[in-house]
Amino acid sequence: VMGWAHAGEPGAAAARCAEALNRGRHFSWLVCTDRRVAVVVEDDEFTAAVGSAEPAEPSGGWGGLLTKAKSWTGDGKRAKRPENPIGSWWECPVAHVAEFTAAELGRALEPVEFFRIHFADGSMFEFRLINAPDLVRTVQRSL
């Protein structure tokens, strides 16, 4: 298991985050900044592999709108497309994250480290990550 979403309903933040990561396969990235948590995809790579850079369903939130807005210049003309444009398939404000934690899971002698994102709606997304406690400390210092 690489990751798991714990949620009471399909519309919960963790479920939507996991869905976007799964839909993007190995072309998607989970990104966290001081403003938001997002699932992003390099459009050109994904289009070459799958045939469409757009998600199967709208991501909800502002992801699609922000991506489209960035493609226009202030004078109403279409901006030149960057070399590898990034598309946001799902995102939420970092204020909707209750906390970031690490956990050691598994029944083996050496447990597996997981990084957890606890959302304010009570859902949680966890994924396997080496040195998860180090990343938790980094995130806590940065936010």
C-alpha positions in Angstrom: 0.0 0.0 0.0 1.4 3.4 -1.0 -1.3 5.5 0.3 -4.8 5.5 1.9 -7.6 7.9 2.3 -9.8 7.8 5.4 -13.0 9.6 4.9 -16.7 9.5 5.9 -17.9 10.5 2.4 -16.6 10.7 -1.2 -16.6 14.6 -1.1 -14.2 14.7 1.9 -10.9 16.4 1.2 -8.8 13.2 1.7 -11.0 11.2 -0.7 -10.8 13.9 -3.4 -7.1 14.3 -3.0 -6.6 10.5 -3.3 -8.9 10.4 -6.3 -6.9 13.1 -8.1 -3.6 11.4 -7.4 -4.9 8.0 -8.5 -6.4 9.5 -11.7 -3.1 11.1 -12.5 -1.2 7.9 -12.0 2.5 8.4 -11.7 2.3 11.7 -13.5 0.7 13.5 -10.6 2.4 15.2 -7.6 1.1 16.1 -4.2 2.3 19.7 -3.5 2.1 21.7 -0.3 2.9 25.3 0.0 2.2 27.9 2.7 -1.1 28.6 0.9 -2.5 25.3 -0.3 -2.2 21.6 -0.7 -2.7 20.5 -4.3 -2.4 17.6 -6.8 -0.7 18.8 -9.9 0.2 17.2 -13.2 2.6 18.3 -15.9 0.1 18.5 -18.8 2.5 17.6 -21.7 3.8 14.4 -20.1 0.3 13.2 -19.1 -1.2 14.1 -22.5 1.5 12.1 -24.3 0.8 9.0 -22.1 -3.0 9.1 -21.8 -4.3 11.4 -24.5 -5.8 14.2 -22.4 -4.4 16.6 -19.9 -7.8 17.3 -18.4 -9.1 15.3 -15.5 -12.1 13.0 -16.1 -14.3 15.2 -13.8 -13.8 18.8 -12.6 -11.6 18.9 -9.5 -13.9 21.3 -7.7 -12.3 24.2 -6.0 -10.3 26.7 -7.9 -7.8 24.4 -9.6 -9.2 24.4 -13.2 -10.2 28.1 -13.0 -6.7 29.2 -11.8 -5.0 27.1 -14.5 -7.1 28.7 -17.2 -6.7 32.2 -15.8 -2.9 31.9 -15.8 -3.0 31.2 -19.6 -4.3 34.7 -20.4 -2.3 38.0 -20.3 -3.7 41.2 -18.9 -4.5 42.6 -22.3 -6.9 39.8 -23.1 -4.6 37.9 -25.4 -3.6 34.3 -25.0 -0.3 34.0 -23.2 2.5 31.8 -24.7 2.3 28.4 -23.2 5.2 27.5 -20.9 7.4 24.5 -21.8 5.8 22.1 -19.3 2.6 23.7 -18.0 1.3 22.4 -14.7 -2.4 21.6 -14.3 -4.0 21.6 -10.8 -6.5 18.8 -10.5 -7.4 19.3 -6.9 -6.5 21.8 -4.3 -7.6 23.2 -0.9 -6.3 26.1 1.2 -3.7 25.0 3.8 -6.1 26.5 6.4 -8.3 23.4 5.7 -5.5 21.2 7.0 -5.8 20.4 10.7 -2.3 19.0 11.1 0.5 17.0 9.5 1.8 13.9 11.3 4.0 10.9 10.8 3.2 7.3 11.7 5.0 4.0 11.7 2.7 1.3 10.4 2.9 -2.4 9.6 3.5 -5.7 11.4 7.0 -6.3 10.2 10.0 -6.0 12.5 10.8 -2.7 10.8 7.7 -0.6 10.5 6.9 1.5 7.4 6.9 5.3 7.7 3.8 7.1 6.5 3.1 10.9 6.2 -0.4 11.9 7.2 -2.4 14.9 6.3 -5.4 15.4 8.7 -8.0 17.7 7.1 -10.4 20.0 9.0 -13.4 17.9 7.8 -12.1 14.9 9.8 -10.7 13.0 6.8 -7.1 11.9 6.6 -4.8 11.1 3.7 -1.7 9.0 4.4 1.1 7.8 2.1 4.2 5.9 2.4 7.3 8.1 2.8 10.8 7.5 3.9 11.8 9.9 6.7 8.2 11.1 7.2 9.1 12.6 10.7 11.7 14.8 9.1 9.1 16.1 6.6 6.6 16.8 9.4 9.2 18.9 11.2 10.0 20.8 8.0 6.3 21.5 7.3 5.7 22.6 10.9 8.7 25.0 10.7 7.5 26.4 7.4 3.8 27.0 8.3 
